[in-house]
Amino acid sequence: MTPHRSFSSFGRLFAVAAFAAVGFMALPAFAEGENVGDTQMCIESNRIRSTEILNHKTILVRMNTGGTYKRIDILNNCATLDKSTGFIYDTSINKLCKQDALTIIDSGQTCLIDKIVTIDAAEAKALRVKGNKRNP
């Protein structure tokens, strides 16, 4: 004879809640900021394919996965960013995050990240065109 387990209503509710909590943690849910227009606190450095400086306030980031893009908006006027050969940042957590400092290679100016926004390929293209008009 097979033993039969019985749960009270509270026991079943608890079991379902516990299973749901564990299940949600185990599922590879959409990462924060994966939908177009979403903002996020950080992006993983190892997922960055390339960066392109568009102007003194905007950096375009192409991600390794699925041709996705992020737009980094700089907090204040970072006057030397668009004239530079690039930027560097220091991280101990393998992430580039909102409020991280970017150091401009040519000038040494430090600029802070204001927002990281997920954008689509069409917006990335439009930003490139707009950026090239400003910086021929």
C-alpha positions in Angstrom: 0.0 0.0 0.0 1.3 3.4 -1.0 1.4 5.9 1.9 -0.9 8.9 1.4 0.3 12.4 2.4 -2.2 14.9 3.5 -1.7 18.7 3.7 -3.9 21.1 5.5 -5.0 24.2 3.6 -2.2 26.2 5.2 0.3 23.4 4.4 -0.7 23.4 0.7 -0.6 27.2 0.5 2.9 27.1 2.2 4.1 24.4 -0.2 2.9 26.2 -3.2 4.4 29.5 -2.1 7.7 27.8 -1.3 7.8 26.1 -4.6 6.9 29.3 -6.4 9.7 31.2 -4.6 12.3 28.5 -5.4 10.9 28.2 -9.0 11.2 31.9 -9.6 14.7 32.0 -8.3 15.7 29.1 -10.6 14.1 30.4 -13.7 16.2 32.5 -16.0 13.8 35.3 -16.0 14.4 38.3 -18.2 17.3 40.3 -16.8 16.6 43.8 -15.5 16.4 46.3 -18.3 16.1 43.8 -21.3 13.0 45.5 -22.8 13.4 48.5 -25.0 13.0 51.7 -22.9 13.9 50.0 -19.7 16.6 51.5 -17.5 18.9 49.5 -15.3 21.4 50.0 -12.6 24.2 48.1 -14.2 25.4 46.1 -17.2 27.9 43.3 -17.0 31.2 44.3 -18.5 31.8 40.9 -20.1 28.6 41.3 -22.1 29.8 44.5 -23.8 30.9 43.9 -27.4 31.8 47.5 -28.2 31.2 51.2 -27.2 30.9 54.2 -29.4 31.1 57.8 -28.2 28.3 59.7 -29.9 28.7 63.1 -28.3 29.6 64.7 -24.9 26.5 63.2 -23.2 25.9 59.9 -24.9 27.7 56.6 -25.3 26.3 53.7 -27.4 27.0 50.2 -26.1 26.5 47.2 -28.3 26.0 44.0 -26.3 27.2 40.5 -27.1 23.7 39.0 -27.0 21.2 39.2 -29.9 22.4 42.5 -31.3 21.0 44.5 -28.4 22.1 48.0 -27.5 22.3 50.2 -24.4 22.5 53.9 -24.3 24.6 55.5 -21.6 23.6 59.0 -20.7 26.2 61.1 -18.9 25.1 63.0 -15.8 26.6 66.5 -16.6 28.3 68.0 -19.6 31.4 65.9 -20.2 33.0 68.4 -22.6 36.0 66.3 -23.6 34.2 63.0 -24.1 33.3 63.5 -27.8 36.8 64.7 -28.7 38.5 61.8 -27.0 39.9 58.5 -28.1 38.0 56.7 -25.4 37.3 56.3 -21.7 38.3 53.9 -18.9 36.5 52.7 -15.8 37.4 50.7 -12.8 35.2 48.0 -11.3 35.6 45.2 -8.8 32.3 43.6 -9.6 32.6 43.2 -13.4 29.7 45.6 -14.0 29.4 49.1 -15.4 26.8 50.9 -13.2 24.8 54.1 -12.9 26.9 56.7 -11.0 30.2 54.9 -12.0 33.0 57.3 -13.0 34.3 57.2 -16.5 37.8 58.7 -17.0 38.4 60.3 -20.3 41.7 59.0 -21.7 42.9 62.2 -23.4 41.9 64.8 -20.9 41.7 62.9 -17.5 38.2 64.4 -17.0 35.9 62.3 -14.9 32.3 61.9 -16.0 29.5 60.1 -14.2 26.9 57.8 -15.7 23.4 59.1 -15.2 21.3 56.4 -17.0 21.7 53.1 -18.8 18.8 52.5 -21.2 18.0 49.6 -23.4 17.4 50.7 -27.0 16.7 48.9 -30.3 18.8 48.8 -33.4 16.7 51.5 -35.1 17.3 53.9 -32.2 21.0 53.0 -32.2 21.2 53.8 -35.9 19.4 57.1 -35.4 21.7 58.1 -32.6 24.7 57.3 -34.8 23.4 59.5 -37.6 22.6 62.3 -35.2 26.1 62.0 -33.5 27.9 62.0 -36.9 26.2 65.3 -37.8 27.5 66.9 -34.6 31.0 65.4 -35.0 31.9 65.3 -38.7 
